[in-house]
Amino acid sequence: MKLGAARVYATCPQSKDVEPADYLAAVADVARWSEEAGCEGILVYTDNGLVDPWLVSQVILESTERLSPLVAVQPVYMHPYSVAKMVASLAFLHGRRVHLNMLAGGFKNDLVALGDDTPHDERYERTVEYTQVITRLLDGQEPVTLAGRYVRVEGLRLTPPVPAELRPDVLISGSSPAGLAAARALGATAVRYPKPPGEEDEALADRSIPYGIRVGVIARDSTEEAWRVAHERFPEDRKGQITHALAMKVSDSHWHEQLSAEVDADPEESPYWLGPFQNYKTFCPYLVGTHERVAEEIAAYARLGISTFILDIPPSEEELHHTGVVFEQALGRRA
């Protein structure tokens, strides 16, 4: 699934949402659907309540031929050498590439439970040091020495070496000034939770940074059918709305605050929809409408400089087919 030079990633099911006996099959199915739909890769989440993303990525690699896991990396969980070692080991064992989605925060309560009370902006500074060690190890040009504020290594080498074509791309949250600064320092793609395209111009003013967005897509031949599917999949949920409100009170996430402040557009005027986010069913806005109308919106994001699109977890192979139609049409509209 390509939009010119843009890349499209799906998202892997979360272990907390699937019965243990069914989870491996669910991961394999979604990975295969994503590959067949033409996705570049698939995001694998991490937090205190999920199974290890590296083990899930192993299943993805075994179930596909070219799909690249986009592994969420939480610096509090493991040493940067361990991350580089996982990338190198998977490249050695499978001859395959994985990408890295670097986290600075995640859920604040997860960090507190692990004894980490580092302030928001400092977590991004830590992630920059952490990621620099990883990328320098993967480049393999010389022993890595870094005497940073958060990470210290001396004369560190990585084996086995990683071929240049299998080294990962790096993505990081770019919704806050600290996130954008981190993306700039690392040469990473800054991933945002987008506003409607007409409201994104100022946020994307710095064209020295590659940008990505997380967005869900529900598209059908008619607007009425698309919205019927959308409301069936994400009905109003009072319990979810309360959970969302409670999460807002304890979160220091800029994207969470910014997205919560957004208001849904008139469905007659825009496909932009926050219902799933407001009901605590997912963490991104959705675009809902006809294939043609949603393609217009995707093409508008691309014209603003968005080069990476990370989709929500696909509920079925059919849904990825409809999303593929949208991106095929968006390709023709981008110019």
Steps between C-alpha positions, in 0.01 A plus 500: 500500500695800371425869456789614285792495741271462803497185712196334656510287814222294652483433876523162673221379732566554871529194724260654754221500238529134390468172688843342563413188303408712196767768511775339291254425221362855517850650466584271207170578324529877530864487392411302188207730416725803541767355274248401233351852514846641421588652836864581570477367852295461815521686831540281812397674821669476839386590851486338843182312411612337174717205402854579386504669154820326392343158546194617307730629225654154472153362423445771239828418325421128499152566355600731213761540229582873500287686760712701745402513868505856635595421858403741777804550725466626858842610636401412857458133403842408365856619436559652154753225429221244543289682241786509250568132571137409426511688168828331409379155606176521300695624197742208537234233557245616243683732262223747575471861603323637806433867576501678837221712646678677786291590802573780742202448726212270430264468793621707794369249755711229334811710556409582862449129568854442374641771728555751218385856571705676231317816379345503151761702310792326670362165389547616141859602578554153644349338192737695274808372687354150514423493127838642404669205668274259308554659159874535547525134599298398196718713270792288622774741393685528830470411869234717663587721794247738651516671837151648501272618773282190472707240310867407541688248288870464422662323205180304430475287184208308350514155348378364273524809276187620322514545120423856395180399320363342820562791736180645645321824438428691821166658592415705811197691628510855368192663653693718748791742456720253690397222262575710194840591642571131557396411145725774366797382708457139389398554139187304592145515366283708735165322541191707584135439578365730231250779491297541180738588213397866489609546862840327472698753295671681789587179684684369193685823422847352563555303180843378617316228695318207335147468639258215555146473637295235677152478354222245458306456175144379444399537135218357291326570170248730672527744791202339672655154489834627632338669799283195569815287521674764710224520763461122512871456567530792740166557675455763772637361826442691824751284688760572233431874520556494876825304453613755243430785743694327778793433265511870413539592868815291548659545155774751422488407130476796262330296228237372745423853612496641147279226360260524794455871428396433140133508397349275236432667168159493334481159324352676196813715471785280626568129558707580815356312801618473863226267628728195555755715688237671715353162597846362588492238225816612323755781502465666163240690297313327218413604147152374405324532166506386140825368357526815288438745786744331741757481218470878461583541869798260485633680192464833682716370787757378249515842334578649843809282519372191683719212382390222739149379585446262793154341486299371793467125569308349205195298611492294178666437167203667331564822692861511378370450146281810532795694644712389206241643260524832686878517469493401133262789433703736722809427286325646200386807694822587677625732227 
